Amino acid sequence: MTPARRAAKRTARPTAKKATAARRPTAKKPSKKPAAATKRPAAKKPAATAAQKKSTSRARSAGTARSAQRRPGTPARRSGAASTKKAPAAKRSAAARKPAAASTAAKRLADQKKAAAQRALEAKRLAAAKKAAALKKAAAAKKAAAAKKAAAAKKAAAAKKAAAAKKAAAAKKAEAAKKAAAAKKAAAAKKVEAAKKAAAAKKAAALKKAEDAKKAAERAAAAEAKRKEVEARRVAKDAERQAQREQRERERLEAKAKREQERVYKNPYIEDTKLIETLSEELLAHRQELERQVAQLLEEAEALVQERDPGLGWDEDAGDGMGGDIDHELDVMQAERLRLEIEEIDAAFARMRTRSFGMCESCHKPIGRERLRAMPHKALCIDCAKGGLGVRR
């Protein structure tokens, strides 16, 4: 191989390598990685290509110089016979190498232009990739900002929604508390109204009960008064019958005593008509007074019965009920005593009619004038009144 071919070969190898290195990025597809990761290899490759180009151009110029130095001296070194024989061949090879060197230089120039275009294209691609990466980064930043803004807006909306929900919950709670307070107040008012109604019903029931008790007491009092009236009538009739029997018995006894007196003693007051008339007037006045007192006592006793509360018994309000009953009994007893005295006066009038007035019914002796004037209705002398038992005095 001739030195020119070797130099051309040495020169062509780096150029081919450079072209191959320049073609590699072109064949590659644009990477999806960020622009920062793609930037460094793309920036290193043009630097490596420029250094390689510089070293290649230096090697070419050195090889050309060496070839130029060797060509003129080559025929001089060779011996005379050989050089004489080979001179036409060297001329031929030099003549043949000339177009080859020209074609190699043209090829080298074309390769250099191609490499320069490749580098320019690669620079454009790098710039476009850088621009695309910047745009992508800006779009990503814009998207991140928009996402951040959307997240902030979403967070603010969530906070606003939570605040609104909290406010609504508080309002709902306040409304529920208000409703509960109103319900509690209504329940309390209803309870108070029910208590008022119950108290009114209780009071009405008590009034009705008191009214019923009062009516029952009035009916009982009326029944008791009627019973007492019937009893009083019966007692009066019995007393009247008893009085009639006693009157008949007294008349019988008086007639007997008169017969005995006429047989034993003589009445000293039979002939004293003035004394008999005076005593008769006194007895009649006294009898009227006694009848008035009896009627008054019976009216007072009846009034006590009407005024007495039927609900009070012997164990309740002993100061009122018992006192009323005692007063009633005392009035009745006093009236009975006065009735007995009236009966004695009637007996004295009967003795005046039978002309036995002034004689003792027990001993049949004359009663003392002083005793007869003081108590003309008495039928016993003072001795018999003092010592007699079971005898009416």
Sequence and secondary structure as in RCSB ss.txt:
>XXXX:A:sequence
MTPARRAAKRTARPTAKKATAARRPTAKKPSKKPAAATKRPAAKKPAATAAQKKSTSRARSAGTARSAQRRPGTP
ARRSGAASTKKAPAAKRSAAARKPAAASTAAKRLADQKKAAAQRALEAKRLAAAKKAAALKKAAAAKKAAAAKKA
AAAKKAAAAKKAAAAKKAAAAKKAEAAKKAAAAKKAAAAKKVEAAKKAAAAKKAAALKKAEDAKKAAERAAAAEA
KRKEVEARRVAKDAERQAQREQRERERLEAKAKREQERVYKNPYIEDTKLIETLSEELLAHRQELERQVAQLLEE
AEALVQERDPGLGWDEDAGDGMGGDIDHELDVMQAERLRLEIEEIDAAFARMRTRSFGMCESCHKPIGRERLRAM
PHKALCIDCAKGGLGVRR
>XXXX:A:secstr
  HHHHHHHHHHHHHHHHHHHHHHHHHS   SS HHHHHHHHHHHHHHHHHHHHHHHHHHHHHHHHHHHHHHHHH
HHS HHHHHHHHHHHHHHHHHHHHHHHHHHHHHHHHHHHHHHHHHHHHHHHHHHHHHHHHHHHHHHHHHHHHHHH
HHHHHHHHHHHHHHHHHHHHHHHHHHHHHHHHHHHHHHHHHHHHHHHHHHHHHHHHHHHHHHHHHHHHHHHHHHH
HHHHHHHHHHHHHHHHHHHHHHHHHHHHHHHHHHHHHHH   TTSS HHHHHHHHHHHHHHHHHHHHHHHHHHHH
HHHHHHHS TT  TTS IIIIIHHHHHHHHHHHHHHHHHHHHHHHHHHHHHHHTT TTB TTT  B  HHHHHH 
TT  S HHHHHH SSS  
